[in-house]
């Protein structure tokens, strides 16, 4: 049923109920006793022939107008409650259902007692509604507060184990929150396959909404990036324990209008989980607020091969550098090598000697010079000695040093 249809139907039913209540009350005026100087209902009906008809019509009209006024508002509250129920976890839904049933069951004898009294129908109906609402609410609160124990009873059919002495939410244990950028980047799936990231991967609802917004963008490049991110998520959901939206309720409602990065940091603090990202700015902001960050770029830089000054390698110069006479080459992993006096060797393969290594935010940069005859066999040092993984040997033309046990650099 569409929400606006439910709202209209609910308003109509409430109007009929309140109008009928007004009519019933008007028809029962003869049982109204005299109060102080006010005459009884029976006296008014006998002495004023049109009194009961006028009061009945008036009460019916008031009921209809009241239903028309409050119906849409109550309907909106019910619709919002339905949407909140949709976002609930399965265990919460079960607890709410059992709590409501328990409240109704407890209210049955009280309803019988109220119905047997000699009070006016209007007061009976009001009292019945009040009692049922209170008991159903208390039942829901009681069951929700013990939902974990309830699930243990239903699943095991036994006694409830003693609660753990911790206040941390069980759902946040060892979980990792994924950022939009790291999902689009795609390397996170490969990192997870290697086993370096363990535990549950969590995608907040606002991150998924941002991905969908990017995928629906009018810009072709943005649209392709968004669709790539959604495809990567679909693939990861089949391979890894990945949860979407379920834990967003830990985020305070006041953060609903914040930026995505701000909400990510607040959610990570609430769940006590690290954020997985490749965004440099988010990395710094989260670190300042005490949130652990797993940066895929930092991981990629950390696993790049270690190159020390004085080591030799064979590379292919592919273009000139920014400074005069510089040449530029790249290793297989994308590390840039700047070669002094290497401009004249563009499109050539040659041996170079590493002079220094610079670690930047963007990655690692190697500076080298062209090897000459004075270098000999690597200035007489065996670079393989003292290394667990052996020395480096050149991989002809590939630009990437290959390890060979006990070999000197040539």
Backbone torsions as a table, in degrees:
resi	resn	phi	psi	omega
1	UNK	NA	131.4	178.0
2	UNK	-69.3	149.0	-173.0
3	UNK	-63.4	-42.4	-177.3
4	UNK	-66.6	-30.5	176.4
5	UNK	-67.4	-42.4	177.8
6	UNK	-61.4	-42.4	-179.2
7	UNK	-60.5	-44.4	-179.3
8	UNK	-67.7	-43.5	-179.4
9	UNK	-64.9	-41.4	179.5
10	UNK	-62.9	-42.2	178.8
11	UNK	-62.0	-42.3	179.0
12	UNK	-63.0	-44.9	-179.8
13	UNK	-64.3	-41.3	-180.0
14	UNK	-65.6	-38.4	175.9
15	UNK	-60.2	-44.6	-179.9
16	UNK	-65.6	-40.1	179.8
17	UNK	-65.5	-47.3	-179.7
18	UNK	-68.3	-37.5	175.4
19	UNK	-63.7	-42.6	177.2
20	UNK	-64.6	-36.3	176.7
21	UNK	-63.9	-40.1	176.9
22	UNK	-64.2	-41.3	178.3
23	UNK	-63.7	-45.3	179.8
24	UNK	-61.7	-41.6	179.0
25	UNK	-63.3	-40.8	178.2
26	UNK	-63.6	-36.6	-179.6
27	UNK	-74.4	-15.1	-179.7
28	UNK	-101.7	18.5	-178.4
29	UNK	-62.4	-26.4	-175.6
30	UNK	-67.1	-17.5	179.3
31	UNK	-94.0	0.6	179.5
32	UNK	-70.8	118.2	-178.1
33	UNK	-77.8	164.2	175.8
34	UNK	-76.1	138.8	-179.3
35	UNK	-123.5	110.3	-179.8
36	UNK	61.9	-125.1	179.8
37	UNK	-83.5	-5.0	179.8
38	UNK	-79.7	135.5	179.8
39	UNK	-74.3	163.2	179.1
40	UNK	-75.6	164.6	179.3
41	UNK	-65.1	-37.6	179.7
42	UNK	-63.9	-40.3	178.9
43	UNK	-63.2	-42.0	-179.4
44	UNK	-65.5	-40.2	-178.6
45	UNK	-66.4	-39.8	-177.7
46	UNK	-71.7	-33.0	-175.5
47	UNK	-95.8	-19.5	177.9
48	UNK	-123.4	100.1	-173.1
49	UNK	-57.7	-39.1	-176.2
50	UNK	-92.0	6.1	-173.7
51	UNK	-63.7	-50.2	-176.6
52	UNK	-64.3	-39.1	179.8
53	UNK	-64.8	-45.1	-178.5
54	UNK	-64.9	-43.7	-179.7
55	UNK	-65.8	-39.8	179.6
56	UNK	-62.8	-45.5	178.5
57	UNK	-62.7	-41.3	-179.4
58	UNK	-64.5	-46.8	179.8
59	UNK	-63.6	-37.6	177.3
60	UNK	-63.7	-43.8	179.2
61	UNK	-64.6	-41.2	178.1
62	UNK	-62.3	-42.4	178.4
63	UNK	-61.8	-43.5	178.7
64	UNK	-63.3	-45.0	180.0
65	UNK	-65.8	-40.2	178.0
66	UNK	-62.7	-42.1	177.5
67	UNK	-63.9	-39.3	179.4
68	UNK	-66.6	-29.5	-177.3
69	UNK	-83.1	-46.4	-175.5
70	UNK	-89.2	-18.4	-177.2
71	UNK	-56.9	-53.0	179.9
72	UNK	-60.3	-36.0	-179.0
73	UNK	-68.9	-44.7	176.7
74	UNK	-65.7	-37.4	177.0
75	UNK	-60.4	-40.8	178.0
76	UNK	-63.5	-40.1	178.4
77	UNK	-64.2	-39.7	178.7
78	UNK	-66.8	-40.2	178.8
79	UNK	-63.0	-43.1	178.3
80	UNK	-64.3	-37.8	175.4
81	UNK	-63.8	-37.6	176.6
82	UNK	-64.5	-39.9	178.4
83	UNK	-67.1	-38.9	176.0
84	UNK	-63.3	-37.0	178.0
85	UNK	-65.2	-35.9	177.3
86	UNK	-62.5	-37.2	-177.2
87	UNK	-81.8	-7.9	-178.6
88	UNK	-69.4	150.9	171.0
89	UNK	-70.6	160.4	-176.5
90	UNK	-60.3	-39.3	-179.0
91	UNK	-65.7	-34.8	177.6
92	UNK	-67.4	-40.3	178.6
93	UNK	-62.4	-41.4	178.8
94	UNK	-64.1	-42.5	-179.9
95	UNK	-63.9	-40.7	178.8
96	UNK	-64.4	-44.2	-179.2
97	UNK	-62.9	-45.7	-179.8
98	UNK	-66.1	-39.5	179.3
99	UNK	-64.0	-42.3	178.2
100	UNK	-64.2	-43.0	178.6
101	UNK	-63.3	-39.1	179.0
102	UNK	-65.0	-42.0	178.8
103	UNK	-62.8	-42.1	178.5
104	UNK	-65.1	-40.9	-179.5
105	UNK	-63.3	-42.9	-179.9
106	UNK	-67.6	-31.1	-176.9
107	UNK	-77.4	-14.0	-175.8
108	UNK	-59.0	-50.9	179.5
109	UNK	-64.2	-33.0	178.0
110	UNK	-68.2	-38.3	177.1
111	UNK	-61.0	-41.7	179.1
112	UNK	-63.1	-39.5	-179.7
113	UNK	-66.2	-43.1	179.9
114	UNK	-66.6	-39.2	-178.0
115	UNK	-66.9	-27.3	-177.8
116	UNK	-82.9	-5.9	179.0
117	UNK	-75.7	164.9	-177.8
118	UNK	-95.4	19.2	-179.0
119	UNK	-72.3	165.4	178.9
120	UNK	-66.0	150.3	-179.2
121	UNK	-55.1	-37.1	-178.8
122	UNK	-59.9	-45.2	-179.8
123	UNK	-71.6	-33.7	177.2
124	UNK	-62.6	-47.5	-179.4
125	UNK	-62.3	-44.7	179.1
126	UNK	-61.3	-42.5	179.6
127	UNK	-66.0	-41.0	178.8
128	UNK	-62.7	-45.0	179.5
129	UNK	-62.3	-44.1	-178.7
130	UNK	-62.7	-46.1	-179.1
131	UNK	-63.1	-44.5	-178.5
132	UNK	-65.5	-42.0	179.8
133	UNK	-62.5	-44.5	-178.9
134	UNK	-63.5	-46.1	-177.2
135	UNK	-69.6	-38.4	177.0
136	UNK	-64.6	-41.2	178.5
137	UNK	-62.3	-45.7	179.1
138	UNK	-63.7	-37.0	177.4
139	UNK	-64.6	-41.7	179.3
140	UNK	-65.3	-43.6	178.8
141	UNK	-61.9	-42.4	-179.0
142	UNK	-63.4	-46.4	-178.6
143	UNK	-69.7	-37.6	179.6
144	UNK	-66.1	-36.7	-179.0
145	UNK	-68.9	-21.3	-179.8
146	UNK	-120.4	34.0	-176.2
147	UNK	-65.4	-36.0	-179.6
148	UNK	-65.2	-45.0	177.1
149	UNK	-64.1	-37.0	179.3
150	UNK	-62.6	-42.5	179.9
151	UNK	-67.1	-34.7	176.8
152	UNK	-64.4	-41.9	179.3
153	UNK	-64.1	-44.2	-177.8
154	UNK	-69.1	-36.5	-175.5
155	UNK	-82.0	-36.6	-175.9
156	UNK	-101.3	-23.2	-177.8
157	UNK	67.4	22.4	-178.6
158	UNK	-128.9	-162.0	-178.5
159	UNK	-76.4	163.8	-177.9
160	UNK	-90.0	130.0	177.7
161	UNK	-72.0	158.0	179.4
162	UNK	-65.7	139.9	-178.5
163	UNK	-66.2	148.7	177.9
164	UNK	-69.2	144.6	-179.4
165	UNK	-83.6	65.1	177.6
166	UNK	-151.2	148.5	180.0
167	UNK	-103.4	-1.5	179.9
168	UNK	-73.8	137.3	179.1
169	UNK	-65.2	133.0	-175.9
170	UNK	-61.8	-31.0	-175.9
171	UNK	-69.8	-17.0	-176.9
172	UNK	-93.0	-3.2	-174.8
173	UNK	-66.3	121.6	173.1
174	UNK	60.1	25.4	178.9
175	UNK	-92.5	159.0	178.4
176	UNK	-128.2	132.2	-179.7
177	UNK	-95.1	127.2	-177.5
178	UNK	-93.7	135.7	176.6
179	UNK	-87.4	160.0	179.4
180	UNK	-60.2	-45.7	-175.8
181	UNK	-62.7	-39.9	-176.9
182	UNK	-71.6	-27.3	176.0
183	UNK	-69.9	-46.4	179.4
184	UNK	-63.8	-38.0	-179.6
185	UNK	-57.4	-42.4	173.1
186	UNK	91.7	-18.5	-177.4
187	UNK	-69.0	-19.9	-179.0
188	UNK	-61.6	-32.7	178.7
189	UNK	-64.9	-42.1	178.4
190	UNK	-66.8	-38.0	178.9
191	UNK	-64.8	-40.7	178.7
192	UNK	-64.9	-36.3	179.7
193	UNK	-64.8	-29.6	179.1
194	UNK	-76.8	-15.2	179.2
195	UNK	89.4	6.9	180.0
196	UNK	-74.4	-22.6	175.9
197	UNK	-115.2	120.4	-178.6
198	UNK	-116.7	167.8	-179.0
199	UNK	94.0	-177.4	-178.2
200	UNK	-79.6	137.2	174.4
201	UNK	-95.5	131.0	-176.4
202	UNK	-120.3	130.4	176.8
203	UNK	-113.3	108.6	178.6
204	UNK	-62.1	156.7	-179.3
205	UNK	-62.6	-36.9	-178.5
206	UNK	-71.6	-25.9	174.2
207	UNK	-70.6	-42.6	177.5
208	UNK	-63.9	-39.1	177.2
209	UNK	-63.5	-39.1	178.0
210	UNK	-65.8	-39.9	176.1
211	UNK	-60.8	-43.6	179.4
212	UNK	-65.2	-38.3	178.1
213	UNK	-63.5	-40.6	177.8
214	UNK	-66.3	-40.7	-179.2
215	UNK	-66.2	-24.2	178.9
216	UNK	-95.5	7.2	-176.5
217	UNK	-66.0	151.9	176.5
218	UNK	-76.2	-18.4	177.5
219	UNK	-77.9	127.7	-175.6
220	UNK	-62.3	-40.4	-179.0
221	UNK	-67.1	-45.0	177.9
222	UNK	-62.7	-40.7	-179.7
223	UNK	-62.2	-40.7	179.0
224	UNK	-66.0	-39.7	178.6
225	UNK	-64.7	-42.5	179.2
226	UNK	-63.9	-43.4	179.5
227	UNK	-66.4	-35.6	176.6
228	UNK	-62.7	-43.2	178.9
229	UNK	-61.3	-42.9	178.9
230	UNK	-65.0	-39.3	178.0
231	UNK	-64.0	-40.6	179.3
232	UNK	-64.7	-41.0	178.1
233	UNK	-63.2	-42.4	178.8
234	UNK	-60.6	-41.5	178.3
235	UNK	-66.8	-41.1	-179.5
236	UNK	-67.4	-33.6	-179.0
237	UNK	-64.6	-27.4	179.1
238	UNK	-80.9	-23.5	-175.1
239	UNK	-101.9	-34.3	-169.9
240	UNK	-125.1	161.8	173.8
241	UNK	-71.1	99.4	-175.7
242	UNK	-122.3	127.6	-177.9
243	UNK	-114.9	138.7	-178.6
244	UNK	-124.1	129.5	171.6
245	UNK	70.5	-24.7	-165.2
246	UNK	-59.1	-30.0	-173.6
247	UNK	-105.7	13.1	-179.6
248	UNK	-64.5	-21.9	-177.8
249	UNK	-66.7	-14.1	175.3
250	UNK	-70.8	-17.7	179.4
251	UNK	-83.2	133.3	-179.0
252	UNK	-63.1	143.1	-177.8
253	UNK	-63.9	-23.8	179.9
254	UNK	-66.8	-16.3	-179.2
255	UNK	-90.5	7.2	-174.5
256	UNK	-62.9	-29.6	-177.1
257	UNK	-101.0	7.2	179.2
258	UNK	-75.8	166.0	174.8
259	UNK	-64.9	159.4	-177.0
260	UNK	-61.0	-43.7	-179.6
261	UNK	-62.7	-40.5	178.8
262	UNK	-63.6	-43.2	178.8
263	UNK	-65.9	-35.6	177.6
264	UNK	-60.5	-45.9	-178.8
265	UNK	-65.1	-44.0	-179.8
266	UNK	-64.1	-40.8	179.1
267	UNK	-66.8	-39.4	178.6
268	UNK	-63.7	-37.4	177.8
269	UNK	-69.2	-38.3	-179.7
270	UNK	-68.1	-40.2	-178.1
271	UNK	-89.7	-9.2	-177.0
272	UNK	58.2	45.2	-179.0
273	UNK	-120.1	150.6	173.7
274	UNK	-78.3	157.8	176.6
275	UNK	-102.4	132.8	174.6
276	UNK	-100.2	120.0	-174.8
277	UNK	-151.7	172.4	167.5
278	UNK	-130.5	16.5	-179.7
279	UNK	-88.9	117.8	-176.8
280	UNK	-63.9	-43.7	-177.5
281	UNK	-66.4	-43.5	177.1
282	UNK	-61.7	-37.9	177.6
283	UNK	-56.9	-48.1	-177.6
284	UNK	-68.4	-44.3	-179.0
285	UNK	-62.6	-44.1	-179.9
286	UNK	-65.3	-41.2	179.9
287	UNK	-62.9	-37.7	179.0
288	UNK	-64.4	-27.8	-179.1
289	UNK	-97.9	12.0	174.9
290	UNK	79.0	20.1	178.9
291	UNK	-99.0	130.3	178.7
292	UNK	-70.3	138.6	-178.6
293	UNK	-126.4	132.3	172.2
294	UNK	-105.7	105.2	-174.9
295	UNK	-96.5	120.4	-177.9
296	UNK	-65.1	-35.3	178.1
297	UNK	-64.0	-41.6	178.1
298	UNK	-64.8	-36.5	176.7
299	UNK	-64.3	-43.0	179.5
300	UNK	-62.6	-40.5	178.5
301	UNK	-68.3	-34.2	-177.2
302	UNK	-69.3	-30.5	-177.2
303	UNK	-93.7	2.5	175.1
304	UNK	-69.1	147.8	-177.8
305	UNK	-61.8	143.0	-179.6
306	UNK	-80.1	126.6	177.6
307	UNK	-120.2	127.1	-177.0
308	UNK	-109.1	152.1	175.8
309	UNK	-57.2	136.0	-178.7
310	UNK	100.4	-15.5	179.1
311	UNK	-77.9	152.0	-178.1
312	UNK	-113.6	149.9	176.9
313	UNK	-153.9	161.9	177.4
314	UNK	-106.6	126.1	-175.3
315	UNK	-134.6	166.9	176.6
316	UNK	-113.5	118.0	177.7
317	UNK	-73.0	125.6	-174.9
318	UNK	-111.1	-22.2	-179.9
319	UNK	-160.6	169.6	178.0
320	UNK	-84.4	156.0	-179.3
321	UNK	-90.1	-175.6	-178.8
322	UNK	-73.6	-37.5	-179.9
323	UNK	-86.1	158.0	-179.7
324	UNK	-58.7	138.7	174.7
325	UNK	68.6	6.1	178.2
326	UNK	-83.3	145.9	171.7
327	UNK	-118.4	154.4	-177.1
328	UNK	-124.6	135.1	175.5
329	UNK	-132.6	168.2	-178.8
330	UNK	-134.9	142.0	170.7
331	UNK	-80.3	171.3	-178.4
332	UNK	-62.5	-28.2	-179.6
333	UNK	-87.7	6.1	177.0
334	UNK	94.7	-2.9	178.8
335	UNK	-64.7	131.0	-177.4
336	UNK	-88.6	137.2	177.0
337	UNK	-117.2	121.6	177.7
338	UNK	-100.3	120.4	-174.5
339	UNK	-109.9	120.4	175.6
340	UNK	-68.8	138.7	-178.9
341	UNK	58.8	30.3	-178.2
342	UNK	-102.6	2.4	-176.7
343	UNK	-61.6	-40.0	-176.6
344	UNK	-72.7	-5.8	-179.7
345	UNK	-104.6	17.2	179.6
346	UNK	-57.7	137.9	-176.6
347	UNK	67.6	20.8	177.6
348	UNK	-123.9	155.7	176.4
349	UNK	-106.1	131.1	-177.2
350	UNK	-152.0	166.2	177.0
351	UNK	-89.6	140.1	178.7
352	UNK	-131.5	162.1	177.2
353	UNK	-116.6	128.2	179.9
354	UNK	-70.0	129.0	178.1
355	UNK	-102.5	-35.5	178.6
356	UNK	-161.4	161.6	178.9
357	UNK	-129.1	129.4	-178.9
358	UNK	-116.8	123.6	176.6
359	UNK	-96.3	117.9	-179.9
360	UNK	-115.6	174.9	177.4
361	UNK	-62.4	-37.3	-178.2
362	UNK	-75.7	-16.8	-177.9
363	UNK	146.8	-160.1	-176.7
364	UNK	-101.6	139.3	177.7
365	UNK	-125.6	131.4	-177.6
366	UNK	-109.1	133.1	174.6
367	UNK	-108.5	137.1	-175.5
368	UNK	-145.4	169.1	174.1
369	UNK	-130.2	159.9	-179.6
370	UNK	-68.0	132.6	179.4
371	UNK	-70.3	136.9	178.0
372	UNK	-119.7	-178.5	-175.8
373	UNK	-66.4	-24.8	-178.8
374	UNK	-71.3	-18.9	-179.9
375	UNK	-70.9	-25.6	179.1
376	UNK	55.3	-135.2	178.7
377	UNK	-92.2	57.3	176.6
378	UNK	73.7	46.8	178.5
379	UNK	50.0	31.3	172.7
380	UNK	78.8	1.5	-180.0
381	UNK	-98.0	140.9	173.4
382	UNK	-91.9	104.9	-177.0
383	UNK	-72.8	-9.8	176.1
384	UNK	-79.4	-23.5	-177.3
385	UNK	-68.3	139.3	176.8
386	UNK	79.7	5.1	178.7
387	UNK	-112.0	135.0	179.3
388	UNK	-68.2	-32.1	-174.3
389	UNK	-98.8	9.1	-179.9
390	UNK	86.0	172.4	-180.0
391	UNK	-85.0	-173.1	-180.0
392	UNK	-101.6	139.3	167.6
393	UNK	-122.4	152.1	-176.4
394	UNK	-77.7	139.4	173.0
395	UNK	-102.5	101.1	-167.3
396	UNK	-45.9	114.5	172.4
397	UNK	77.7	-8.7	-176.6
398	UNK	-82.3	-22.5	179.9
399	UNK	79.9	12.8	-179.2
400	UNK	-130.1	128.3	-177.6
401	UNK	-70.6	132.3	178.6
402	UNK	-106.0	135.3	-178.2
403	UNK	-81.2	134.1	174.7
404	UNK	-134.2	130.4	-175.0
405	UNK	-62.1	122.9	173.3
406	UNK	67.2	24.0	-178.0
407	UNK	-100.9	148.1	172.1
408	UNK	-88.1	156.4	177.9
409	UNK	-76.9	130.5	-179.6
410	UNK	-111.6	NA	NA
